[in-house]
Amino acid sequence: MSQNISRRALLAAGAAAIPLQRALAEQKEAVVVSDQDFGSPAGLYPNNPALQEILERLAKDARAKAGAISSRERRIVTIAAVAGTGCEQAFTAERLQALVTEPGFAVEDARECLYQATAYVGAGRSARIFAAFEQAVQDAEIDAIDLTKAEQGDRRRKGNDIQIAGFGEGMRNFWEKGPADTVPVREFLAENCFGDYYARPGLSWSEREIFTFSLLASLGFVPQQLLAHAKANLACGNGRDKLLAAIWTLLPWIGYPSTLNAISAVEQASAK
């Protein structure tokens, strides 16, 4: 009888231990979410722990597959995602400090990305992002006021030279081509979009292109522009592997439809 009781007790103890073992295993596998990691959107959901874990796991896995871009490029791509999705909540003092802690990327670089974004998202959306960014700079007590100057001189020529380098000789004096009543937009593209933004110092041409591609992917449903800038990226040396790495970095921020559209643009651009 005592043996039976002992056996039953052991079996009961063993059965009770199984849930505990599972709980301990799950605890070991638990995803740690930081609200200071600028590269992940998970910290933006402090009241939704399950969603935090889902997003942090995805961001971590996506980052592991994005080895073809540098740490600096990953930051540029992430800012594009924030600007393209209009996620001004991403700019807090803590997250901004995390963004600029590594050598080789400063507040001025982040701000220059937002300048580039303005040409594509428009001043209406850019104003909110800029306001959140500059407030984060102040809250973080970082001494980095905007001392940059607007481009001067023949901005149309400067801009058109960049267009030709990125999109081919067919872009030379592009404003002269097409319907006469739409000449203004082609002039503005050369002198404003490219002459005022692309010609600025602070980011290289290849960095501006990977930023612009990432921004367009984040906006979603701009297939013509996305394809054009996928081709421009290839022209300036950002290969297919780098563009795909940028897309993996964007995925947690922009969702699957926009991710698939971006992949389609890369496949079309790199097709022989």
C-alpha positions as CSV (number, residue, x, y, z in Angstrom):
1,M,0.0,0.0,0.0
2,S,2.8,2.4,0.9
3,Q,4.5,1.5,-2.3
4,N,1.4,2.4,-4.3
5,I,1.0,5.7,-2.4
6,S,4.7,6.5,-3.1
7,R,4.2,5.7,-6.8
8,R,1.1,7.9,-7.0
9,A,2.9,10.7,-5.2
10,L,5.8,10.5,-7.6
11,L,3.6,10.4,-10.6
12,A,1.6,13.4,-9.3
13,A,4.8,15.3,-8.6
14,G,6.1,14.5,-12.1
15,A,2.9,15.7,-13.7
16,A,3.1,18.9,-11.7
17,A,6.7,19.4,-12.8
18,I,5.8,19.3,-16.5
19,P,3.9,22.7,-16.6
20,L,6.7,24.2,-14.4
21,Q,9.4,23.0,-16.9
22,R,7.4,24.4,-19.8
23,A,7.0,27.7,-18.0
24,L,10.7,27.9,-17.3
25,A,11.5,27.0,-20.9
26,E,9.2,29.7,-22.1
27,Q,10.7,32.2,-19.7
28,K,14.1,31.5,-21.1
29,E,12.8,32.0,-24.7
30,A,10.9,35.2,-23.7
31,V,11.7,38.2,-25.9
32,V,13.1,41.2,-24.2
33,V,11.6,44.4,-25.5
34,S,13.4,47.8,-25.1
35,D,11.5,51.0,-25.6
36,Q,14.9,52.6,-26.4
37,D,15.6,50.5,-29.5
38,F,15.0,52.8,-32.5
39,G,15.3,49.9,-34.9
40,S,12.3,48.1,-33.6
41,P,8.7,49.3,-33.4
42,A,8.0,47.0,-30.5
43,G,8.7,49.6,-27.8
44,L,5.9,51.8,-29.1
45,Y,3.3,49.4,-27.6
46,P,3.9,49.5,-23.8
47,N,0.3,48.4,-23.1
48,N,0.3,45.5,-25.5
49,P,2.8,42.9,-24.3
50,A,1.8,40.2,-26.8
51,L,2.1,42.6,-29.7
52,Q,5.4,43.8,-28.3
53,E,6.8,40.3,-28.3
54,I,5.5,39.6,-31.8
55,L,7.1,42.7,-33.3
56,E,10.3,42.4,-31.4
57,R,10.7,38.8,-32.5
58,L,10.1,39.9,-36.1
59,A,12.5,42.9,-35.9
60,K,15.2,40.7,-34.4
61,D,14.8,38.0,-37.1
62,A,14.6,40.6,-39.9
63,R,17.8,42.3,-38.7
64,A,19.6,38.9,-38.7
65,K,18.7,38.5,-42.4
66,A,19.8,42.1,-43.3
67,G,23.5,41.6,-43.2
68,A,24.1,43.3,-46.6
69,I,23.6,46.8,-45.2
70,S,25.8,48.5,-42.7
71,S,24.8,49.8,-39.3
72,R,24.7,53.3,-40.7
73,E,22.5,52.2,-43.6
74,R,20.2,50.4,-41.3
75,R,19.6,53.6,-39.4
76,I,18.9,55.5,-42.6
77,V,16.4,52.9,-43.7
78,T,14.6,52.9,-40.4
79,I,14.3,56.7,-40.4
80,A,12.8,56.3,-43.9
81,A,10.2,53.9,-42.4
82,V,9.4,56.3,-39.6
83,A,9.0,59.2,-42.0
84,G,7.1,57.2,-44.7
85,T,4.6,55.8,-42.2
86,G,4.2,59.1,-40.3
87,C,5.2,57.5,-37.0
88,E,6.3,60.5,-35.1
89,Q,5.9,58.5,-31.9
90,A,9.2,56.9,-32.8
91,F,11.1,60.1,-31.9
92,T,11.6,60.2,-28.2
93,A,14.7,61.4,-26.3
94,E,15.6,57.8,-25.3
95,R,15.1,56.4,-28.8
96,L,17.0,59.3,-30.4
97,Q,19.9,58.8,-28.1
98,A,20.0,55.1,-29.0
99,L,19.9,56.0,-32.7
100,V,23.0,58.2,-32.5
101,T,25.0,56.4,-29.9
102,E,27.1,54.4,-32.4
103,P,30.0,56.2,-34.1
104,G,29.4,57.2,-37.7
105,F,25.8,58.4,-37.3
106,A,24.9,61.7,-35.7
107,V,21.8,63.8,-35.1
108,E,22.8,65.9,-38.2
109,D,22.7,62.7,-40.3
110,A,19.2,61.8,-39.0
111,R,18.0,65.4,-39.7
112,E,19.4,65.2,-43.2
113,C,17.3,62.1,-43.8
114,L,14.2,64.1,-42.8
115,Y,15.2,66.8,-45.2
116,Q,15.3,64.2,-48.0
117,A,11.9,62.8,-46.9
118,T,10.2,66.2,-47.3
119,A,10.5,66.0,-51.1
120,Y,8.5,62.8,-51.1
121,V,6.0,62.9,-48.2
122,G,5.3,66.6,-48.6
123,A,5.6,69.4,-46.0
124,G,2.2,68.6,-44.5
125,R,3.4,65.2,-43.2
126,S,7.1,66.3,-42.8
127,A,6.1,69.0,-40.4
128,R,4.9,66.6,-37.8
129,I,7.9,64.3,-38.1
130,F,10.3,67.3,-37.9
131,A,8.5,68.7,-34.8
132,A,8.8,65.3,-33.0
133,F,12.4,64.9,-34.0
134,E,13.5,68.4,-32.9
135,Q,11.5,68.0,-29.6
136,A,13.4,64.7,-29.0
137,V,16.7,66.5,-29.7
138,Q,15.8,69.1,-27.1
139,D,14.6,66.6,-24.5
140,A,17.8,64.6,-24.9
141,E,19.7,67.8,-24.3
142,I,21.8,67.3,-27.5
143,D,23.4,70.4,-28.7
144,A,22.7,70.0,-32.5
145,I,20.6,72.9,-33.9
146,D,20.0,73.0,-37.6
147,L,22.8,75.1,-39.1
148,T,22.5,73.9,-42.7
149,K,21.9,76.3,-45.6
150,A,19.7,75.9,-48.6
151,E,21.3,75.2,-52.0
152,Q,22.0,78.3,-54.2
153,G,23.1,78.8,-57.8
154,D,21.8,76.9,-60.8
155,R,19.8,74.4,-58.9
156,R,18.1,73.1,-62.0
157,R,21.4,72.2,-63.6
158,K,22.7,70.6,-60.4
159,G,19.5,68.6,-60.0
160,N,19.4,67.5,-63.6
161,D,23.0,66.3,-63.5
162,I,22.0,64.0,-60.6
163,Q,18.9,62.8,-62.5
164,I,21.1,61.9,-65.5
165,A,23.5,60.0,-63.3
166,G,20.7,58.1,-61.7
167,F,18.2,57.5,-64.4
168,G,20.1,57.8,-67.7
169,E,20.9,60.3,-70.5
170,G,17.2,60.4,-71.3
171,M,16.7,62.7,-68.3
172,R,18.8,65.5,-69.8
173,N,16.7,68.7,-69.9
174,F,13.7,66.5,-69.0
175,W,11.5,69.5,-68.4
176,E,11.5,70.1,-72.2
177,K,9.9,66.8,-72.9
178,G,6.2,65.9,-72.6
179,P,3.1,68.1,-72.7
180,A,3.7,71.8,-72.5
181,D,1.1,72.3,-69.7
182,T,3.0,69.9,-67.4
183,V,6.4,71.5,-67.9
184,P,6.3,73.1,-64.4
185,V,6.4,69.7,-62.5
186,R,9.4,68.5,-64.5
187,E,11.2,71.8,-63.8
188,F,10.3,71.5,-60.1
189,L,11.6,67.9,-60.1
190,A,15.0,69.0,-61.4
191,E,15.5,72.2,-59.4
192,N,13.6,71.4,-56.2
193,C,13.5,67.6,-55.7
194,F,17.0,67.0,-56.9
195,G,18.6,70.5,-56.9
196,D,17.4,71.4,-53.4
197,Y,17.5,68.0,-51.7
198,Y,19.7,65.5,-53.5
199,A,22.4,68.1,-54.0
200,R,22.7,68.8,-50.3
201,P,25.8,67.7,-48.4
202,G,25.5,65.2,-45.5
203,L,24.4,62.0,-47.2
204,S,26.1,60.4,-50.2
205,W,24.2,59.7,-53.4
206,S,23.9,56.0,-52.7
207,E,22.6,56.8,-49.1
208,R,20.0,59.2,-50.5
209,E,18.9,56.5,-53.0
210,I,18.5,53.7,-50.5
211,F,16.7,56.2,-48.2
212,T,14.4,57.2,-51.0
213,F,13.7,53.7,-52.1
214,S,12.9,52.8,-48.4
215,L,10.7,55.8,-48.0
216,L,8.7,55.0,-51.2
217,A,8.3,51.4,-50.0
218,S,7.0,52.8,-46.7
219,L,4.5,55.1,-48.4
220,G,3.1,52.1,-50.3
221,F,1.3,51.9,-53.6
222,V,3.7,54.1,-55.6
223,P,4.8,51.4,-58.0
224,Q,6.2,53.6,-60.8
225,Q,8.4,55.7,-58.5
226,L,9.4,52.6,-56.5
227,L,10.6,50.9,-59.7
228,A,12.4,54.0,-60.9
229,H,14.4,54.3,-57.6
230,A,15.1,50.6,-57.5
231,K,16.8,51.1,-60.8
232,A,18.6,54.2,-59.6
233,N,19.9,52.3,-56.6
234,L,21.4,49.7,-58.9
235,A,22.9,52.5,-61.0
236,C,24.7,54.0,-57.9
237,G,26.0,50.7,-56.6
238,N,23.3,49.5,-54.2
239,G,22.9,46.0,-55.4
240,R,19.9,43.6,-55.2
241,D,21.3,42.1,-52.0
242,K,21.4,45.6,-50.3
243,L,17.9,46.5,-51.5
244,L,16.5,43.2,-50.1
245,A,18.3,43.8,-46.8
246,A,16.7,47.2,-46.7
247,I,13.3,45.6,-47.3
248,W,13.8,43.1,-44.4
249,T,14.7,46.1,-42.2
250,L,11.5,47.8,-43.3
251,L,9.2,44.8,-42.9
252,P,8.2,45.2,-39.2
253,W,7.3,48.9,-39.8
254,I,5.5,48.8,-43.2
255,G,3.7,45.4,-43.2
256,Y,3.5,42.7,-45.8
257,P,1.6,44.3,-48.8
258,S,4.2,47.1,-49.0
259,T,7.0,44.7,-48.5
260,L,5.8,42.5,-51.4
261,N,5.5,45.6,-53.6
262,A,9.1,46.6,-52.8
263,I,10.3,43.1,-53.6
264,S,8.5,43.2,-56.9
265,A,10.2,46.5,-57.8
266,V,13.6,45.0,-57.0
267,E,12.9,41.9,-59.1
268,Q,11.8,44.0,-62.0
269,A,14.7,46.4,-61.7
270,S,17.3,43.6,-61.5
271,A,15.8,41.4,-64.3
272,K,18.2,41.0,-67.2
